[in-house]
Amino acid sequence: MIQRPWYRRKTSPASCREVGRVLQHYLDNEMDPDWAARVAEHLEACKDCGLEEETYREIKASLGRQKSGVNEDAVARLHEFGRSLTDG
């Protein structure tokens, strides 16, 4: 669980830099509620960070819609590549 940085007062707004560092944790609901609320507040107020959040949400949703399963051909090529590294 990601917590608010120790050096930030509880009432301090989150900066763009801080939001950028924790955005993935925020989207995965892996933050303490107080810090998540500060990130959400920043995302609503900052157009650039809000756009980045929207982009990441769309990517995450797209990946979630993809078929789950392993491409056996890709796995075989990776195994062959691994063997070529150890044989050389």
C-alpha positions in Angstrom: 0.0 0.0 0.0 1.5 3.3 -1.1 1.3 6.0 1.6 1.6 9.8 1.4 5.3 10.8 1.4 6.4 11.5 4.9 7.6 15.0 4.0 4.2 16.2 2.8 1.8 17.6 5.3 -1.6 15.9 5.3 -3.2 19.1 4.0 -0.6 19.8 1.2 -1.9 19.3 -2.3 -0.1 16.7 -4.4 2.3 18.0 -7.1 2.4 16.8 -10.7 5.7 15.1 -10.0 4.3 13.2 -7.0 1.2 12.2 -8.9 3.3 11.0 -11.8 5.2 8.7 -9.4 2.2 7.1 -7.9 -0.4 7.2 -10.7 -0.2 3.4 -11.4 -0.7 2.7 -7.7 -3.6 5.0 -7.7 -5.2 3.3 -10.7 -4.7 -0.1 -9.0 -6.2 1.1 -5.7 -3.0 0.5 -3.9 -2.8 3.7 -1.9 -3.9 4.8 1.5 -7.2 6.6 1.3 -5.9 10.0 2.4 -3.2 10.1 -0.2 -5.5 8.7 -2.8 -7.9 11.5 -2.1 -5.1 14.1 -2.6 -4.1 12.5 -5.9 -7.8 12.5 -7.0 -8.1 16.1 -6.1 -5.0 16.9 -8.2 -6.2 14.9 -11.1 -9.4 16.8 -11.2 -7.6 20.2 -11.1 -4.7 19.5 -13.4 -5.5 19.1 -17.1 -2.2 17.4 -18.0 -2.2 14.9 -15.2 -5.9 14.2 -15.7 -5.2 13.4 -19.4 -2.4 11.1 -18.4 -4.7 9.3 -16.0 -7.4 8.9 -18.7 -4.8 7.5 -21.1 -3.6 5.0 -18.6 -7.1 4.0 -17.8 -7.8 3.4 -21.5 -4.6 1.3 -21.9 -5.5 -0.7 -18.9 -9.1 -1.3 -20.1 -7.8 -2.3 -23.6 -5.3 -4.8 -22.1 -8.1 -6.2 -20.0 -10.2 -6.9 -23.1 -7.5 -8.8 -24.8 -7.6 -12.6 -24.9 -5.8 -14.2 -22.1 -3.5 -16.9 -23.3 0.0 -17.5 -24.3 1.2 -17.4 -27.9 3.0 -20.7 -28.1 5.1 -19.6 -31.1 6.4 -16.6 -29.1 7.2 -18.8 -26.2 9.1 -21.2 -28.4 11.1 -18.4 -29.9 12.0 -17.0 -26.5 13.2 -20.5 -25.4 15.3 -20.8 -28.5 16.7 -17.3 -28.0 17.6 -18.3 -24.4 19.3 -21.5 -25.5 21.3 -19.5 -28.1 22.6 -17.2 -25.4 23.8 -20.1 -23.3 25.3 -22.0 -26.2 27.4 -19.1 -27.4 
